[in-house]
Amino acid sequence: MELLPIFMTMRKKQYHVLATFVIFSLFLSGCSFNKTVLHPTKFLKTTTNAAWIDSNADTLCFYFSGCNHQPATLLKNRKDTVVLSYTIESVLFTNAQGDTLNGWFLKPKNQAPVITLLQLHGNAGTLYNQLKMSSFLKNGFQIFIFDYSGFGFSQGKASRNNLLTDALSALDYLKTREDVKGTKLVIYGQSLGGNLAPVVASKRQNETDGLVIEGGFSTYKDMAAKKFGFIGRILIAEKHNSLKFIKTYNKPLLSMHSPGDKTVPFDLGKKLFDTANEPKTFFEMPKKCHLCGSVYYSDEISQKIKSMLNTK
């Protein structure tokens, strides 16, 4: 009988050690899990060209000039010079941490834009993958696309905390441009950027006129649970909760999603939309794809944005 207390004490110590090990393992797994959210492509400062394959399987090669990475020459399939109906202005601006970020300001050559889009792209690639957004330019839009910290030519570290400060800094930069003043300013978030956009729009709704979300999702925990079950919900950190912020947003919203989206489940995009306040519009895109709005529906989306802003 005297051995029982000793035995129980040993068992308690074993359980304590085991519990500590499990908690520590979950912590390490959580750190690793959170790091997998972002998949940036990084360019060296000395990079002189980059290639992108568009939706038509054509390879577009960008050749840069100067220290601001200005696209000087654009070749199709590495041989034919491409003449664009719009200009690409390479922009370097500073975020709140003092890192220099790289962006492109796209503007049509033959018309005066009435709406400026600030695009917040997804979790992978660079701004060069976003050139498909140029399909909106013919409908009276100009667009600012930029790379988050650690993406493309942008300095700094790619992290979800930096996503928000980068987006706010991009908005601050846009507000300084004379060619943006007098236009309606709309935040256009896609995928991970669609989760980020409501946070930015809520924080700065006095400085913006509307919000567009394409292929966005409700929360990181919801996304993790879809992919990895309940353990994913436990391991992922939420950071900035879009469902919370979209409840405080009261300006026009256009949300778009495809039921056949295999990257971000349709119901998570719908959940974010259902949580939002009026005025709001939902566009269910027929194509089975992720972020295909600018490829297949740019005219329709353009009209919906203009309608929600009461702009011709």
FISE-782566 format. One record per residue: x negated, y, z of N, C-alpha, C in turn; residue in one letter. Coordinates in steps of 0.05 Angstrom, whole numbers, padded with zeros to 5 digits, always signed. Example, Ala and Ser with C-alpha at 12.3 -4.5 7.8 and 13.67 -1.06 7.14 Angstrom:
! FISE-782566
-00264-00114+00156-00246-00090+00156-00264-00066+00156a-00257-00045+00142-00273-00021+00143-00258+00001+00157s
END
This chain:
! FISE-782566
-00016-00024+00000+00000+00000+00000-00017+00025+00000m-00040+00024+00013-00058+00048+00014-00069+00054-00014e-00070+00035-00032-00081+00040-00058-00061+00055-00077l-00035+00053-00070-00015+00065-00087-00018+00095-00091l-00022+00111-00069-00026+00140-00073-00050+00146-00091p-00072+00130-00087-00096+00134-00104-00089+00129-00133i-00074+00106-00137-00067+00099-00165-00050+00120-00178f-00030+00131-00162-00012+00151-00173-00028+00177-00180m-00047+00183-00163-00064+00207-00168-00080+00204-00193t-00090+00180-00198-00105+00175-00223-00087+00177-00247m-00063+00166-00244-00044+00167-00267-00037+00196-00273r-00033+00212-00252-00026+00241-00257-00049+00255-00271k-00074+00249-00263-00097+00261-00276-00098+00253-00306k-00092+00227-00311-00092+00218-00339-00071+00232-00356q-00047+00235-00344-00026+00249-00358-00033+00278-00363y-00047+00290-00343-00055+00318-00346-00075+00321-00369h-00094+00303-00369-00115+00303-00390-00102+00299-00418v-00083+00280-00419-00069+00274-00444-00053+00298-00453l-00038+00311-00434-00022+00334-00441-00039+00357-00451a-00062+00361-00438-00081+00382-00446-00091+00377-00474t-00098+00352-00479-00108+00344-00506-00087+00349-00527f-00062+00341-00522-00040+00345-00541-00035+00375-00547v-00035+00391-00526-00030+00420-00529-00053+00433-00545i-00078+00425-00538-00101+00436-00553-00100+00427-00582f-00092+00402-00587-00091+00393-00615-00070+00408-00630s-00047+00413-00617-00026+00428-00630-00035+00457-00636l-00050+00468-00617-00060+00495-00621-00079+00496-00646f-00097+00477-00647-00116+00476-00670-00101+00471-00696l-00081+00453-00695-00065+00447-00719-00049+00471-00727s-00039+00486-00707-00023+00510-00713-00040+00531-00727g-00065+00534-00717-00083+00554-00730-00088+00546-00759c-00094+00520-00763-00099+00511-00790-00075+00513-00807s-00051+00507-00796-00026+00508-00810-00020+00536-00819f-00025+00555-00801-00019+00583-00808-00037+00593-00830n-00062+00583-00831-00081+00592-00851-00074+00582-00879k-00057+00561-00881-00050+00550-00907-00028+00567-00920t-00017+00586-00907+00005+00602-00918-00005+00618-00942v-00029+00630-00941-00039+00647-00962-00060+00632-00979l-00058+00636-01005-00076+00622-01024-00088+00643-01044h-00104+00661-01034-00114+00683-01051-00135+00673-01071p-00136+00686-01094-00158+00684-01113-00175+00709-01109t-00200+00706-01104-00218+00728-01098-00237+00733-01122k-00240+00758-01130-00260+00765-01150-00284+00779-01138f-00308+00773-01149-00331+00788-01140-00331+00816-01152l-00344+00835-01139-00346+00862-01149-00358+00863-01177k-00375+00844-01183-00389+00844-01208-00373+00831-01231t-00349+00821-01224-00332+00808-01245-00326+00827-01267t-00331+00819-01292-00326+00837-01315-00302+00829-01332t-00291+00805-01327-00267+00797-01342-00252+00776-01326n-00226+00774-01332-00209+00754-01320-00188+00745-01341a-00179+00720-01339-00160+00709-01358-00135+00700-01344a-00113+00703-01358-00086+00696-01348-00070+00683-01370w-00058+00660-01364-00041+00647-01384-00012+00655-01379i+00001+00667-01398+00028+00677-01394+00048+00655-01399d+00074+00661-01397+00095+00641-01399+00097+00629-01427s+00085+00641-01447+00085+00630-01474+00060+00614-01480n+00045+00608-01460+00020+00593-01462-00002+00608-01477a+00001+00634-01479-00020+00650-01491-00039+00658-01469d-00065+00659-01475-00085+00667-01456-00091+00697-01460t-00087+00713-01439-00093+00741-01440-00118+00746-01424l-00138+00758-01437-00164+00763-01424-00167+00793-01419c-00173+00800-01394-00177+00828-01387-00207+00833-01384f-00217+00854-01397-00245+00862-01395-00245+00889-01381y-00260+00891-01359-00260+00915-01343-00283+00934-01349f-00278+00959-01343-00299+00979-01346-00300+00996-01320s-00324+01004-01313-00327+01022-01290-00324+01008-01263g-00329+01022-01242-00328+01011-01215-00299+01008-01204c-00279+01019-01219-00252+01017-01209-00237+00994-01223n-00251+00978-01238-00240+00954-01250-00217+00961-01270h-00220+00983-01284-00200+00991-01304-00201+00972-01328q-00177+00960-01335-00176+00942-01358-00182+00959-01384p-00204+00954-01396-00212+00970-01420-00203+00956-01445a-00204+00930-01445-00197+00914-01469-00180+00890-01461t-00159+00885-01476-00142+00862-01471-00140+00845-01496l-00149+00820-01494-00150+00802-01517-00130+00779-01513l-00116+00772-01535-00099+00749-01534-00114+00725-01546k-00114+00703-01530-00128+00679-01538-00157+00684-01545n-00169+00704-01531-00197+00711-01533-00206+00722-01560r-00187+00730-01577-00196+00740-01604-00180+00764-01613k-00154+00765-01609-00138+00786-01620-00133+00808-01599d-00140+00833-01607-00135+00856-01589-00106+00861-01585t-00097+00864-01561-00069+00869-01554-00065+00899-01551v-00045+00910-01565-00037+00937-01562-00012+00938-01546v-00013+00950-01522+00010+00950-01504+00028+00974-01509l+00053+00972-01502+00072+00994-01503+00072+01010-01477s+00053+01004-01460+00051+01017-01434+00022+01020-01427y+00017+01037-01407-00011+01041-01398-00015+01025-01372t-00040+01017-01368-00047+01004-01342-00069+01022-01330i-00062+01033-01307-00081+01050-01292-00091+01034-01268e-00116+01028-01267-00127+01015-01244-00131+01035-01221s-00121+01028-01198-00121+01046-01175-00135+01033-01151v-00152+01048-01138-00165+01040-01113-00154+01058-01091l-00143+01045-01070-00133+01061-01047-00141+01046-01022f-00138+01060-00999-00148+01050-00974-00125+01042-00956t-00128+01019-00942-00107+01011-00923-00113+01021-00895n-00097+01015-00876-00100+01025-00849-00125+01016-00835a-00137+00993-00844-00162+00983-00833-00186+00996-00846q-00182+01012-00867-00205+01024-00880-00215+01008-00903g-00202+00985-00910-00210+00969-00932-00199+00980-00958d-00214+00978-00980-00206+00987-01006-00190+00965-01020t-00166+00972-01028-00148+00954-01043-00146+00962-01072l-00141+00942-01089-00139+00947-01118-00111+00944-01127n-00101+00963-01143-00074+00960-01155-00074+00969-01183g-00052+00963-01197-00046+00972-01224-00021+00988-01224w-00022+01011-01237+00002+01027-01241+00010+01025-01270f+00033+01012-01276+00042+01008-01303+00063+01028-01310l+00059+01042-01333+00078+01063-01341+00083+01061-01371k+00108+01063-01379+00114+01062-01408+00103+01087-01422p+00096+01083-01448+00083+01105-01463+00104+01124-01474k+00128+01114-01481+00146+01130-01497+00171+01139-01483n+00172+01138-01456+00196+01147-01442+00188+01155-01414q+00204+01173-01402+00200+01182-01375+00215+01163-01356a+00201+01149-01338+00214+01131-01320+00232+01145-01300p+00253+01132-01292+00271+01143-01272+00270+01127-01246v+00258+01104-01247+00256+01086-01223+00227+01076-01221i+00216+01077-01197+00190+01066-01191+00193+01041-01174t+00181+01019-01182+00182+00994-01167+00155+00990-01153l+00156+00984-01127+00132+00975-01112+00135+00945-01109l+00119+00931-01124+00121+00902-01124+00103+00890-01101q+00115+00872-01086+00101+00856-01066+00100+00827-01076l+00077+00818-01085+00077+00792-01098+00075+00769-01078h+00072+00745-01088+00073+00721-01071+00047+00714-01058g+00044+00689-01049+00022+00681-01032-00003+00672-01046n-00002+00673-01073-00025+00662-01088-00033+00680-01112a-00056+00674-01124-00064+00688-01148-00073+00716-01142g-00070+00734-01162-00078+00762-01160-00057+00778-01175t-00062+00804-01177-00043+00821-01191-00043+00815-01221l-00064+00802-01232-00065+00796-01260-00043+00776-01267y-00035+00760-01248-00013+00741-01253+00014+00755-01253n+00015+00780-01246+00040+00795-01244+00047+00812-01269q+00031+00809-01290+00036+00825-01313+00063+00820-01326l+00075+00798-01320+00102+00792-01331+00123+00812-01321k+00117+00826-01300+00134+00848-01290+00137+00870-01310m+00119+00872-01329+00119+00893-01349+00145+00893-01366s+00159+00871-01366+00184+00869-01381+00205+00889-01372s+00202+00900-01348+00221+00920-01338+00215+00948-01349f+00191+00952-01359+00183+00979-01367+00200+00992-01389l+00210+00975-01407+00226+00985-01429+00253+00996-01420k+00260+00991-01396+00287+00998-01386+00286+01022-01366n+00264+01038-01368+00263+01062-01352+00250+01059-01325g+00233+01039-01323+00219+01034-01298+00189+01039-01301f+00176+01046-01279+00147+01044-01277+00141+01027-01252q+00118+01014-01252+00114+00993-01231+00086+00996-01219i+00084+00994-01193+00059+00992-01180+00056+00965-01168f+00036+00950-01178+00029+00923-01167+00002+00925-01155i-00003+00911-01133-00029+00912-01120-00035+00886-01107f-00061+00882-01101-00070+00858-01087-00073+00863-01057d-00063+00845-01041-00066+00847-01012-00096+00843-01005y-00103+00849-00980-00130+00844-00971-00139+00816-00977s-00163+00814-00988-00175+00787-00994-00165+00775-01020g-00149+00789-01035-00140+00780-01061-00153+00796-01083f-00160+00783-01105-00172+00797-01128-00196+00814-01120g-00195+00840-01128-00217+00858-01121-00213+00872-01094f-00191+00866-01080-00185+00880-01055-00203+00870-01033s-00213+00888-01017-00231+00881-00995-00214+00871-00971q-00228+00862-00950-00215+00854-00926-00208+00824-00925g-00194+00817-00905-00187+00789-00900-00158+00784-00906k-00153+00762-00920-00125+00754-00926-00112+00743-00901a-00093+00757-00891-00078+00748-00867-00050+00759-00868s-00032+00746-00853-00004+00755-00853-00001+00782-00838r-00018+00787-00819-00017+00813-00806-00025+00835-00825n-00045+00829-00842-00054+00849-00862-00034+00854-00884n-00017+00834-00890+00003+00837-00911+00020+00862-00905l+00029+00865-00881+00047+00887-00874+00032+00914-00875l+00009+00915-00864-00006+00941-00864-00014+00948-00893t-00020+00928-00909-00027+00933-00937-00002+00944-00952d+00021+00932-00948+00045+00941-00962+00053+00970-00953a+00050+00976-00928+00056+01003-00918+00037+01023-00929l+00011+01015-00932-00009+01032-00943-00004+01037-00973s+00005+01017-00987+00012+01019-01015+00035+01039-01019a+00054+01038-01001+00077+01056-01002+00067+01085-00996l+00049+01087-00977+00038+01114-00971+00024+01125-00995d+00009+01108-01009-00005+01118-01033+00015+01127-01054y+00035+01111-01059+00055+01118-01080+00068+01145-01074l+00073+01151-01049+00086+01176-01042+00069+01201-01049k+00043+01197-01054+00025+01219-01060+00025+01225-01090t+00036+01208-01106+00034+01211-01135+00056+01230-01146r+00048+01248-01162+00067+01267-01174+00086+01253-01193e+00077+01232-01207+00094+01218-01226+00114+01199-01212d+00112+01197-01186+00131+01181-01170+00153+01199-01159v+00145+01224-01152+00164+01243-01142+00186+01249-01163k+00211+01249-01155+00232+01253-01174+00244+01227-01185g+00231+01204-01179+00242+01178-01187+00253+01164-01162t+00271+01146-01167+00281+01128-01145+00259+01108-01139k+00254+01104-01113+00233+01085-01105+00245+01060-01093l+00238+01038-01105+00250+01012-01098+00228+00992-01091v+00231+00978-01069+00213+00956-01061+00223+00930-01074i+00205+00916-01089+00212+00892-01103+00194+00869-01092y+00205+00852-01075+00190+00831-01063+00196+00804-01075g+00175+00788-01080+00178+00762-01092+00166+00740-01074q+00182+00719-01069+00173+00696-01054+00163+00705-01026s+00138+00701-01020+00127+00710-00994+00131+00741-00992l+00127+00755-01015+00133+00783-01016+00162+00790-01011g+00180+00771-01017+00208+00774-01012+00214+00772-00983g+00198+00757-00968+00201+00756-00939+00189+00781-00926n+00168+00792-00938+00155+00816-00928+00171+00841-00934l+00184+00842-00957+00198+00866-00966+00218+00877-00947a+00236+00861-00935+00255+00872-00916+00243+00886-00892p+00219+00876-00883+00205+00888-00861+00196+00916-00869v+00183+00918-00892+00174+00944-00902+00197+00963-00907v+00218+00953-00920+00241+00969-00926+00255+00980-00901a+00257+00963-00881+00270+00972-00856+00253+00993-00842s+00227+00989-00841+00210+01009-00828+00209+01035-00843k+00213+01035-00870+00210+01059-00886+00235+01065-00902r+00259+01059-00892+00282+01063-00908+00289+01092-00913q+00278+01110-00897+00282+01139-00902+00264+01149-00925n+00245+01132-00934+00227+01140-00955+00232+01124-00981e+00251+01106-00981+00256+01089-01004+00286+01090-01010t+00293+01080-01034+00320+01082-01043+00334+01055-01046d+00319+01033-01047+00332+01007-01051+00312+00985-01047g+00323+00960-01045+00308+00936-01040+00316+00914-01058l+00297+00901-01071+00302+00877-01088+00286+00854-01077v+00299+00831-01074+00286+00807-01065+00291+00785-01085i+00269+00773-01095+00271+00751-01114+00257+00727-01103e+00272+00705-01100+00260+00680-01091+00248+00682-01063g+00260+00699-01046+00250+00703-01019+00262+00682-01000g+00252+00682-00975+00261+00663-00956+00266+00677-00929f+00282+00664-00912+00292+00675-00887+00269+00679-00867s+00257+00657-00859+00235+00659-00839+00213+00638-00846t+00190+00642-00836+00168+00623-00839+00175+00596-00826y+00188+00598-00803+00195+00574-00789+00216+00557-00805k+00234+00571-00818+00253+00556-00835+00239+00543-00859d+00220+00557-00871+00205+00545-00893+00188+00521-00884m+00175+00524-00861+00158+00503-00850+00175+00478-00843a+00199+00483-00833+00217+00461-00826+00226+00446-00851a+00231+00461-00872+00239+00448-00897+00217+00429-00908k+00192+00437-00905+00170+00422-00916+00159+00401-00897k+00159+00407-00870+00146+00389-00852+00163+00380-00828f+00189+00386-00829+00207+00378-00808+00203+00395-00783g+00212+00385-00760+00212+00401-00736+00184+00408-00727f+00164+00391-00733+00137+00397-00725+00127+00422-00739i+00135+00427-00763+00128+00451-00778+00139+00476-00765g+00164+00474-00755+00176+00497-00741+00161+00504-00716r+00150+00483-00703+00135+00487-00678+00108+00500-00684i+00094+00491-00705+00067+00499-00710+00064+00527-00723l+00083+00535-00739+00081+00560-00753+00087+00584-00735i+00072+00605-00738+00078+00630-00724+00095+00647-00742a+00115+00661-00730+00134+00676-00746+00122+00703-00755e+00105+00715-00739+00095+00742-00744+00117+00762-00745k+00126+00771-00770+00147+00791-00773+00172+00778-00783h+00193+00778-00767+00217+00763-00773+00235+00779-00792n+00238+00769-00816+00253+00783-00837+00283+00785-00830s+00293+00763-00817+00322+00763-00810+00328+00785-00790l+00309+00790-00772+00312+00812-00752+00312+00839-00766k+00292+00843-00784+00289+00869-00796+00311+00876-00816f+00321+00855-00830+00341+00861-00851+00367+00869-00839i+00371+00862-00813+00396+00871-00799+00396+00901-00794k+00372+00913-00795+00371+00942-00790+00368+00958-00815t+00368+00944-00838+00366+00958-00864+00394+00964-00875y+00399+00989-00883+00426+00997-00890+00428+01010-00918n+00408+01006-00934+00408+01017-00961+00414+00995-00981k+00418+01001-01007+00426+00981-01027+00406+00958-01029p+00417+00934-01032+00401+00909-01034+00410+00893-01058l+00391+00884-01074+00397+00864-01095+00379+00840-01088l+00392+00816-01085+00377+00792-01079+00382+00772-01101s+00361+00758-01110+00363+00739-01132+00350+00713-01125m+00362+00691-01134+00350+00665-01129+00362+00645-01149h+00346+00624-01155+00356+00603-01172+00362+00578-01155s+00386+00566-01159+00392+00541-01144+00373+00519-01150p+00359+00521-01173+00339+00500-01180+00311+00507-01172g+00308+00527-01154+00281+00535-01145+00269+00512-01128d+00247+00501-01137+00234+00479-01122+00212+00489-01103k+00206+00515-01104+00186+00526-01086+00198+00537-01061t+00218+00554-01064+00233+00565-01041+00262+00556-01043v+00271+00540-01024+00299+00529-01025+00319+00552-01027p+00339+00547-01044+00360+00567-01049+00374+00576-01024f+00379+00557-01006+00395+00564-00982+00380+00583-00963d+00353+00583-00964+00338+00601-00948+00339+00630-00959l+00340+00632-00985+00344+00658-00997+00372+00669-00992g+00391+00651-00993+00419+00659-00988+00423+00666-00958k+00409+00653-00941+00410+00659-00912+00401+00688-00906k+00379+00695-00920+00369+00722-00916+00389+00743-00927l+00401+00737-00950+00420+00755-00962+00445+00757-00944f+00455+00735-00934+00479+00735-00918+00476+00751-00892d+00451+00752-00882+00446+00767-00857+00445+00797-00862t+00441+00805-00887+00437+00834-00893+00464+00849-00892a+00461+00875-00888+00484+00893-00888+00493+00900-00916n+00517+00910-00919+00526+00922-00944+00513+00950-00947e+00510+00960-00971+00518+00949-00997+00497+00928-01007p+00507+00906-01017+00489+00885-01026+00501+00869-01049k+00484+00859-01066+00492+00843-01089+00475+00818-01091t+00487+00795-01097+00471+00771-01100+00473+00761-01129f+00450+00756-01142+00449+00746-01169+00438+00718-01169f+00455+00699-01176+00447+00671-01177+00437+00665-01205e+00410+00663-01208+00398+00660-01234+00402+00631-01244m+00413+00627-01268+00419+00601-01278+00395+00583-01283p+00373+00595-01292+00349+00578-01298+00339+00565-01273k+00329+00540-01276+00317+00526-01254+00287+00533-01252k+00281+00553-01237+00253+00562-01236+00249+00580-01211c+00224+00585-01206+00216+00603-01183+00204+00628-01195h+00216+00651-01188+00206+00677-01197+00206+00680-01227l+00228+00675-01239+00231+00676-01268+00248+00700-01277c+00255+00717-01258+00273+00740-01265+00262+00758-01286g+00237+00765-01284+00225+00783-01304+00221+00770-01331s+00221+00744-01332+00216+00729-01357+00242+00726-01372v+00264+00719-01358+00289+00712-01371+00312+00733-01367y+00310+00749-01346+00333+00766-01339+00326+00795-01334y+00305+00805-01347+00296+00832-01340+00317+00853-01347s+00331+00850-01370+00351+00869-01377+00374+00869-01357d+00383+00845-01350+00405+00843-01331+00398+00853-01304e+00374+00847-01295+00365+00856-01268+00361+00886-01269i+00351+00897-01291+00347+00926-01293+00374+00940-01290s+00395+00930-01303+00421+00942-01301+00432+00940-01273q+00428+00918-01260+00437+00915-01232+00424+00934-01213k+00398+00938-01217+00383+00958-01200+00394+00986-01205i+00398+00993-01230+00408+01019-01237+00436+01023-01226k+00452+01002-01227+00479+01005-01216+00479+01009-01186s+00462+00994-01172+00462+00997-01143+00451+01024-01134m+00436+01037-01152+00425+01064-01146+00441+01086-01158l+00462+01078-01173+00478+01098-01188+00461+01115-01207n+00443+01100-01221+00424+01113-01240+00430+01103-01268t+00429+01120-01288+00433+01111-01315+00407+01101-01327k
END
